Amino acid sequence: MSRDYPVVITKFIEEAKEIDVDAVALDGKLVMHCVSEHVENAGVHSGDATLVQPPQDLDPVTVKKIGDATAAIGQALRVTGPFNIQFMAKNNEIKVIECNVRAARSFPFVSKVTGVDLIEMATKAMLGLPVVPYPNRGQRLNYVGVKVAQFSFSRLQGADPILGVEMASTGEVAAFGRDKYDAYLKAMLATGFNLPKKNVLLSIGSYKEKVEMMPSVRRLYESGFKLFATPGTADFIQEHGIADVTALEADKAREGYSLEEYLSSNKIDLYVNLPSKNSFRRPATYVSNGYRSRRMAIDFSVPLITNVKCAKMFIEAMARFSLDKWEIESVDYITSHRTTVLPGLVNIAALLPEGPAGFKEATWAAVGGGFTMLGVSAHGAGPSGFAVTGDQSVAAVKSAGRGHSHVDFV
């Protein structure tokens, strides 16, 4: 090896988890940091990746190492304000992909999930205003947030709809749910992704991903979906105990078994295409069957998934939830305001009962009618025209209410 002609050797780490950290520091000391995990393995641009917050599948050892590394980097760079770090983790070993001393696109998302305005904290830190470190310390969330990317491949003629290190998305959507599957399905629906009703087409390139996808394929079959597959994938599925799968061919297909025909006539409700990652050199003019079928799915508006981790998560989410059983819950409209859910009906315009007997009668009747809360006005309901006008009358009302109400008095 010559010094005049140096050789660069690149080592690729495969099957690693990518993790985002959004943080705020003051004079190099962390005052807030949030750890989010990618669904896809490292190798997909963070702008295209599916982000889960708080992380659901990270080892606590990895999370602690990431926290320690984030604090050390912030201290070394003497950061005051926002910064973002992308980590790669495998077997509890972490490596830094990059650190950006600025706010990332994930800042609004993690702020919404945690309920802490990271940009406000960063602004106060940069202006020298007081900052309360980790204002949500000890808080346990009863929901999960998932951010998914939105793509415009249908407007990019000829573009191959697969994910890689170059960003391809043109937008993103976040949703909340009781778990990551609930939130993921809602987010996918919000991007315009249609849930399959019956027919699912599978084309899985590598043997490793065929093995990894097999439990999900079985979930599809057990959920009542009709399975179609390319010949190699169909053989593998049949060898693993699912005989009822129809093979569709791309080249010289028999009549009625053409992959192109099924895609172009919208007979497929979901297409899972996982291209093999081979390193064989091909002519620049070579067009693979996989690319042609992916492009047809986009051009004919067939829902398409091209990442194995996303495919597994989507199938599991579909198996767990049914659209006809979904209800709008409090996690679906998270705001900065405090929301209290009260059982039963609320009477917001009740007149003030007069005396102990009036309180007992009014609250008994309210409960009997399905009302669990009365918001009473200051004016009485009795013929005497009683009203709360001062401290003495307030004290009398409190005494009558606490001692004689059929329900709790607040």
C-alpha positions as CSV (number, residue, x, y, z in Angstrom):
1,M,0.0,0.0,0.0
2,S,1.5,3.3,-1.1
3,R,1.3,6.7,0.7
4,D,1.1,8.3,-2.8
5,Y,-2.0,6.2,-3.6
6,P,-4.0,5.8,-0.4
7,V,-6.9,3.3,-0.3
8,V,-10.1,4.1,1.5
9,I,-11.7,1.0,3.1
10,T,-15.4,1.4,4.1
11,K,-17.0,-0.9,6.6
12,F,-20.8,-1.2,6.6
13,I,-22.8,-2.1,9.7
14,E,-25.9,-4.1,8.7
15,E,-29.0,-4.8,10.7
16,A,-28.4,-1.9,13.1
17,K,-31.1,0.1,14.8
18,E,-31.1,3.9,14.2
19,I,-32.1,6.2,17.0
20,D,-32.8,9.9,17.1
21,V,-32.1,12.2,20.1
22,D,-33.5,15.7,20.2
23,A,-31.9,17.7,23.0
24,V,-31.5,21.2,24.6
25,A,-28.5,22.2,26.5
26,L,-27.4,25.2,28.5
27,D,-23.7,26.0,28.6
28,G,-23.0,22.3,27.6
29,K,-25.3,20.8,30.3
30,L,-28.4,18.9,29.2
31,V,-31.7,20.4,30.3
32,M,-33.9,18.2,28.1
33,H,-33.4,15.2,25.8
34,C,-35.8,12.9,24.0
35,V,-34.9,9.5,22.6
36,S,-36.9,8.2,19.6
37,E,-36.4,5.0,17.6
38,H,-36.7,4.3,13.9
39,V,-38.9,1.3,12.8
40,E,-36.6,0.8,9.7
41,N,-33.1,-0.3,10.2
42,A,-30.2,2.2,9.7
43,G,-29.8,3.0,6.1
44,V,-33.1,4.8,5.6
45,H,-32.9,8.6,5.7
46,S,-34.3,10.0,8.9
47,G,-36.7,12.2,7.0
48,D,-38.2,9.1,5.4
49,A,-38.1,6.8,8.4
50,T,-40.9,5.9,10.7
51,L,-40.3,7.4,14.2
52,V,-41.7,6.0,17.4
53,Q,-41.7,8.1,20.6
54,P,-41.2,7.1,23.4
55,P,-39.1,4.1,22.2
56,Q,-40.8,0.7,22.6
57,D,-38.2,-1.8,21.6
58,L,-34.9,-0.4,22.8
59,D,-32.8,-2.2,25.4
60,P,-32.5,-0.1,28.6
61,V,-28.7,-0.5,28.4
62,T,-28.8,1.1,25.0
63,V,-31.0,3.9,26.1
64,K,-28.7,4.7,29.1
65,K,-25.6,4.7,26.8
66,I,-27.3,7.0,24.4
67,G,-28.2,9.4,27.2
68,D,-24.6,9.4,28.5
69,A,-23.2,10.0,25.1
70,T,-25.6,12.8,24.4
71,A,-24.6,14.5,27.6
72,A,-20.9,14.1,26.8
73,I,-21.3,15.5,23.3
74,G,-23.3,18.5,24.5
75,Q,-20.6,19.2,27.1
76,A,-17.7,18.8,24.6
77,L,-19.3,21.2,22.2
78,R,-20.5,23.5,24.9
79,V,-23.9,23.7,23.3
80,T,-26.5,26.3,24.4
81,G,-29.7,25.7,22.5
82,P,-31.1,22.8,20.5
83,F,-29.1,20.0,18.9
84,N,-29.9,16.6,17.3
85,I,-27.9,13.4,17.3
86,Q,-28.5,10.3,15.2
87,F,-27.1,7.1,16.7
88,M,-26.7,3.6,15.4
89,A,-27.1,0.7,17.8
90,K,-26.4,-3.0,17.5
91,N,-25.9,-5.5,20.4
92,N,-26.0,-2.7,22.9
93,E,-23.0,-1.0,21.2
94,I,-23.7,2.5,19.9
95,K,-22.0,4.7,17.3
96,V,-22.7,8.3,16.3
97,I,-23.9,8.8,12.7
98,E,-24.0,12.6,13.0
99,C,-24.6,15.5,15.4
100,N,-26.3,18.7,14.2
101,V,-26.2,21.8,16.5
102,R,-29.7,22.9,15.4
103,A,-33.3,21.9,15.7
104,A,-34.3,18.9,13.7
105,R,-37.6,18.2,11.9
106,S,-38.4,15.8,14.7
107,F,-38.5,18.6,17.4
108,P,-42.2,19.5,16.9
109,F,-43.1,15.8,17.0
110,V,-41.3,15.0,20.2
111,S,-42.6,18.3,21.7
112,K,-46.1,17.2,21.0
113,V,-45.7,13.7,22.3
114,T,-43.9,14.7,25.6
115,G,-45.9,17.8,26.2
116,V,-42.7,19.8,26.5
117,D,-42.0,22.7,24.1
118,L,-38.3,22.0,23.2
119,I,-38.1,25.1,21.0
120,E,-39.3,27.3,23.9
121,M,-36.7,25.8,26.2
122,A,-34.0,26.3,23.5
123,T,-35.0,29.9,22.9
124,K,-34.9,30.7,26.7
125,A,-31.5,29.0,27.0
126,M,-30.1,31.1,24.1
127,L,-31.6,34.3,25.6
128,G,-30.3,33.6,29.0
129,L,-33.7,33.3,30.6
130,P,-34.4,30.8,33.4
131,V,-35.0,27.2,32.1
132,V,-36.5,24.4,34.2
133,P,-34.5,21.2,33.4
134,Y,-36.6,18.2,32.5
135,P,-40.1,19.6,33.3
136,N,-41.7,16.3,32.6
137,R,-39.4,14.2,34.9
138,G,-41.3,11.2,36.3
139,Q,-44.2,11.5,33.9
140,R,-45.4,8.3,32.4
141,L,-47.2,8.5,29.1
142,N,-50.3,6.4,28.5
143,Y,-49.9,6.7,24.7
144,V,-47.4,6.4,21.9
145,G,-46.7,8.7,19.1
146,V,-45.7,7.5,15.6
147,K,-44.5,9.8,12.7
148,V,-44.6,8.4,9.2
149,A,-43.4,10.0,6.0
150,Q,-45.6,10.9,3.0
151,F,-44.3,10.3,-0.5
152,S,-45.2,11.7,-3.9
153,F,-43.9,8.9,-6.1
154,S,-47.0,9.1,-8.3
155,R,-45.9,12.6,-9.4
156,L,-42.3,11.5,-10.2
157,Q,-42.5,9.5,-13.4
158,G,-40.2,6.5,-13.4
159,A,-38.9,7.0,-9.8
160,D,-38.3,3.7,-8.0
161,P,-40.3,3.8,-4.7
162,I,-37.8,2.3,-2.4
163,L,-36.2,3.9,0.6
164,G,-32.5,4.6,1.0
165,V,-30.0,7.1,2.3
166,E,-31.3,9.9,0.1
167,M,-34.5,11.6,1.3
168,A,-37.5,11.1,-0.9
169,S,-40.5,12.1,1.2
170,T,-42.4,15.3,0.7
171,G,-44.3,15.4,4.0
172,E,-45.0,13.6,7.2
173,V,-47.9,12.8,9.5
174,A,-48.0,12.0,13.2
175,A,-50.7,10.1,15.1
176,F,-51.2,8.9,18.6
177,G,-52.5,5.6,20.0
178,R,-52.6,3.3,23.0
179,D,-49.6,1.4,21.5
180,K,-47.3,1.7,18.5
181,Y,-49.5,-0.4,16.3
182,D,-52.6,1.7,17.0
183,A,-50.7,4.9,16.3
184,Y,-48.9,3.5,13.2
185,L,-52.2,2.4,11.6
186,K,-53.8,5.8,12.2
187,A,-50.7,7.6,10.8
188,M,-50.7,5.5,7.7
189,L,-54.4,6.1,7.1
190,A,-53.8,9.9,7.5
191,T,-51.3,9.8,4.6
192,G,-54.0,8.4,2.4
193,F,-52.9,4.7,2.6
194,N,-55.8,2.4,2.0
195,L,-56.2,-0.7,4.1
196,P,-56.5,-3.9,2.1
197,K,-59.9,-5.7,2.0
198,K,-59.0,-9.1,0.5
199,N,-56.1,-9.7,-1.8
200,V,-52.4,-9.2,-0.8
201,L,-49.5,-9.7,-3.1
202,L,-46.1,-10.7,-1.7
203,S,-42.7,-10.5,-3.4
204,I,-39.8,-11.1,-1.1
205,G,-36.3,-11.1,-2.6
206,S,-33.8,-12.4,0.0
207,Y,-34.0,-15.7,1.9
208,K,-33.3,-13.9,5.2
209,E,-36.3,-11.6,4.7
210,K,-38.5,-14.5,3.6
211,V,-37.8,-16.2,6.9
212,E,-38.3,-12.9,8.9
213,M,-41.6,-12.3,7.1
214,M,-43.1,-15.8,7.5
215,P,-44.8,-15.1,10.9
216,S,-46.4,-12.0,9.4
217,V,-47.5,-13.9,6.3
218,R,-49.2,-16.5,8.6
219,R,-50.9,-13.6,10.4
220,L,-52.3,-12.4,7.0
221,Y,-53.5,-15.8,6.1
222,E,-55.2,-16.4,9.6
223,S,-56.8,-13.0,9.3
224,G,-58.7,-14.1,6.2
225,F,-56.7,-12.4,3.4
226,K,-56.2,-14.1,0.0
227,L,-52.5,-14.5,-0.7
228,F,-50.8,-14.0,-4.0
229,A,-47.0,-14.1,-4.5
230,T,-44.3,-14.2,-7.1
231,P,-43.1,-17.8,-7.9
232,G,-40.1,-17.9,-5.5
233,T,-42.0,-16.4,-2.7
234,A,-45.0,-18.6,-3.3
235,D,-42.8,-21.7,-3.2
236,F,-41.3,-20.6,0.1
237,I,-44.7,-19.9,1.7
238,Q,-46.1,-23.3,0.6
239,E,-43.1,-25.1,1.9
240,H,-43.8,-23.5,5.3
241,G,-47.3,-24.8,5.7
242,I,-49.6,-22.4,3.8
243,A,-50.8,-24.2,0.6
244,D,-53.4,-21.7,-0.4
245,V,-51.3,-19.1,-2.2
246,T,-51.6,-18.2,-5.8
247,A,-48.4,-17.7,-7.8
248,L,-48.3,-14.7,-10.3
249,E,-45.7,-14.5,-13.0
250,A,-44.1,-11.5,-14.5
251,D,-42.7,-13.0,-17.7
252,K,-44.6,-15.2,-20.1
253,A,-47.3,-15.7,-17.6
254,R,-50.1,-18.2,-18.1
255,E,-53.5,-16.7,-18.8
256,G,-55.1,-15.6,-15.6
257,Y,-51.8,-15.6,-13.7
258,S,-50.1,-12.4,-14.8
259,L,-48.8,-10.1,-12.1
260,E,-49.1,-7.1,-14.4
261,E,-52.7,-8.0,-15.1
262,Y,-53.6,-8.2,-11.4
263,L,-51.9,-4.9,-10.7
264,S,-53.2,-2.9,-13.6
265,S,-56.8,-4.1,-13.1
266,N,-56.7,-3.3,-9.3
267,K,-57.2,-6.9,-8.2
268,I,-54.5,-6.4,-5.6
269,D,-55.4,-4.4,-2.4
270,L,-51.8,-4.4,-0.9
271,Y,-48.4,-5.1,-2.5
272,V,-45.5,-6.0,-0.2
273,N,-42.4,-5.8,-2.4
274,L,-39.1,-6.4,-0.6
275,P,-36.3,-6.1,-3.2
276,S,-33.2,-8.3,-2.7
277,K,-30.0,-6.4,-1.8
278,N,-27.7,-8.1,-4.2
279,S,-24.3,-6.7,-5.3
280,F,-24.2,-8.0,-8.9
281,R,-23.3,-5.6,-11.6
282,R,-26.0,-5.1,-14.2
283,P,-26.1,-3.1,-17.5
284,A,-27.3,0.5,-17.0
285,T,-30.2,-0.3,-19.3
286,Y,-31.4,-3.3,-17.2
287,V,-34.9,-3.0,-15.8
288,S,-35.8,-5.6,-13.2
289,N,-39.2,-7.2,-12.9
290,G,-39.3,-5.9,-9.3
291,Y,-38.9,-2.3,-10.4
292,R,-41.5,-2.7,-13.1
293,S,-44.0,-4.1,-10.6
294,R,-43.3,-1.5,-8.0
295,R,-43.8,1.2,-10.6
296,M,-47.0,-0.3,-11.7
297,A,-48.3,-0.4,-8.1
298,I,-47.6,3.4,-7.9
299,D,-49.1,4.2,-11.3
300,F,-52.3,2.2,-10.6
301,S,-52.6,3.4,-7.0
302,V,-52.1,0.0,-5.3
303,P,-50.9,0.5,-1.7
304,L,-47.2,-0.5,-1.6
305,I,-44.8,-1.3,1.2
306,T,-41.1,-1.9,0.4
307,N,-39.4,-2.2,3.8
308,V,-39.5,-5.4,5.8
309,K,-39.8,-3.7,9.2
310,C,-42.7,-1.5,8.1
311,A,-44.4,-4.5,6.4
312,K,-44.2,-6.5,9.7
313,M,-45.5,-3.6,11.8
314,F,-48.3,-2.8,9.3
315,I,-49.5,-6.5,9.2
316,E,-49.5,-6.8,12.9
317,A,-51.4,-3.5,13.3
318,M,-54.1,-4.7,10.8
319,A,-54.4,-8.0,12.7
320,R,-54.9,-6.2,16.0
321,F,-57.4,-3.5,15.0
322,S,-60.5,-3.3,13.0
323,L,-61.8,0.0,11.5
324,D,-65.4,-0.7,12.5
325,K,-64.4,-1.0,16.1
326,W,-62.3,2.1,16.3
327,E,-63.6,5.0,18.4
328,I,-62.2,8.5,18.8
329,E,-60.3,8.6,22.1
330,S,-58.7,11.3,24.1
331,V,-55.3,10.4,22.7
332,D,-56.5,11.4,19.2
333,Y,-56.8,15.1,20.0
334,I,-53.8,15.8,22.3
335,T,-53.6,19.5,23.1
336,S,-51.6,21.7,25.6
337,H,-54.8,22.0,27.6
338,R,-55.7,19.6,30.4
339,T,-58.6,17.3,29.4
340,T,-60.7,15.6,32.0
341,V,-63.1,12.8,31.0
342,L,-66.2,12.7,33.2
343,P,-68.7,9.7,33.2
344,G,-72.3,10.4,32.5
345,L,-74.0,13.7,31.6
346,V,-73.1,17.2,32.8
347,N,-75.8,19.8,33.6
348,I,-74.1,23.1,33.0
349,A,-77.1,25.3,33.7
350,A,-78.7,24.0,36.9
351,L,-80.3,26.5,39.3
352,L,-79.0,26.7,42.8
353,P,-81.0,24.4,45.2
354,E,-82.3,26.2,48.3
355,G,-81.4,24.7,51.7
356,P,-80.4,21.2,52.7
357,A,-83.6,19.6,51.4
358,G,-83.3,21.3,48.1
359,F,-79.7,20.0,47.6
360,K,-80.8,16.5,48.5
361,E,-83.8,16.5,46.2
362,A,-81.9,18.2,43.2
363,T,-78.9,15.8,43.3
364,W,-81.1,12.7,43.8
365,A,-83.1,13.7,40.7
366,A,-79.9,14.4,38.7
367,V,-78.4,11.0,39.4
368,G,-81.7,9.3,38.5
369,G,-81.7,11.1,35.1
370,G,-78.1,10.1,34.3
371,F,-76.4,13.4,35.3
372,T,-73.2,12.9,37.2
373,M,-72.2,16.5,37.5
374,L,-74.2,19.7,38.2
375,G,-72.8,23.1,37.4
376,V,-75.1,25.4,39.4
377,S,-75.6,29.1,38.9
378,A,-75.6,31.7,41.7
379,H,-79.4,32.2,41.4
380,G,-81.8,29.9,43.3
381,A,-84.6,27.8,42.0
382,G,-87.0,28.4,44.9
383,P,-89.8,30.9,45.2
384,S,-87.9,33.1,47.6
385,G,-85.5,34.3,44.9
386,F,-82.5,33.1,47.0
387,A,-79.1,33.9,45.4
388,V,-75.4,33.9,46.4
389,T,-74.5,37.5,47.0
390,G,-71.8,37.5,49.6
391,D,-69.5,35.5,51.9
392,Q,-72.3,34.7,54.3
393,S,-74.5,33.2,51.6
394,V,-71.6,31.3,50.1
395,A,-70.9,29.7,53.4
396,A,-74.5,28.7,53.8
397,V,-74.5,27.0,50.3
398,K,-71.3,25.1,51.1
399,S,-72.7,23.9,54.4
400,A,-75.9,22.7,52.8
401,G,-74.2,21.1,49.9
402,R,-71.5,19.2,51.9
403,G,-73.9,17.9,54.4
404,H,-77.0,16.9,52.4
405,S,-76.0,16.3,48.7
406,H,-76.6,12.8,47.3
407,V,-73.3,13.1,45.5
408,D,-69.9,14.5,46.3
409,F,-69.8,18.3,46.7
410,V,-66.8,20.1,45.3
